[in-house]
Amino acid sequence: MNAMPELETLINTLENEHALDRADLVKLLTCEEAFPVYTAADRVRKKFAGDDVHLRGLIEFSSYCCRTCFYCGLRAANNKIKRFRMEPDEIIECAKHAVSCGMKTIVLQSGEDRFFTINELCSIVNRIKCMDVAVTLSIGELSKSEYTALKNAGTDRYLLRIETSNKQLYKSLHPGMSYKNRVRCLYDLKELDYETGTGCLIGLPGQTPEMLADDLLFFKELDADMIGMGPFIPCAGTPLELQDGGNVGAVLKMMALARLLMPDINIPATTALGIKDSGGYEKGLGCGANVIMPNMGRSEYKKLYAIYPGKGEGITNLENQIEAIKSTVFKLGRSIGRDYGNRKRLSDNHSV
Ligand code: SF4
């Protein structure tokens, strides 16, 4: 290892103890020698999460959203985009196709669309659970009773990114939303025994390495089961459209540090990473990631789910998309997961 002696010590501590304080995390976030951090994360991933890469079939079923997040193309105030909302039967058809392609998890994602009632969502979850897969929802902030109903309907996991754990930055980017309520949602989900996913955007205007270190500590404190992180990509029709975007190196560093801090969680190589860098999936898998989420929605809708530019483009054939992902995985000497891909907790690993 060629890292400076102090960095080498920090990486060793993180690799063996999976803990580090804020100041030391900042040192690793800002060090130029990223490679030793990446390779340590890859070793920890192999040891605790194994070589399997879990494919989760993503279905984006509604692009309507009542929120106005400054960075997102789906924000309610963006009237330049065409919106869509899938019928329940269309969602089920996509799920069936994803299952026939080997997906063991179906992820249903939408903007915060108040059109669907909780009962309708429960019925959709129920129908997908009959296909013998895990179901993940990513549909935003709800009340605890609504989360309870969806859990009782069979939902296994829930994704809700905190986006940034810095209260000031959060407030400046999310008009009308409450940081406190977002955190409440995440702790409700944990309490209800969902596998709970969260994550952040990297490269937001005004974001500092200290804030990113706090994000990592927030994830650890929550005991998140999944962490999804991607670069901020400026999107036309949003207040941040002229800002600079986040860079891939910073995302890879955050993924690697998340793996070192939380060795047994699931970490996806996100779509945004794949869009920002044509080798993004491969790089992400080398920095701690063990999940990829192929978009299994209908092609006419994919482009319309325009949270940032470039999303949904170039995906014409689902089977080809999956084959391309598999070939990336195999090239790295990794395998495709055949089970549901739940978090394999450290304690479970130690009991075998
Ligand atoms: S980030 Fe999510 S909640 Fe915010 S505007 Fe976009 S879809 Fe809506």
Residues whose N, C-alpha, C, O or C-beta is under 5 A from the ligand:
A	BS01	SF4	C65 R67 T68 C69 C72 L74 R75 S110 G111 E112
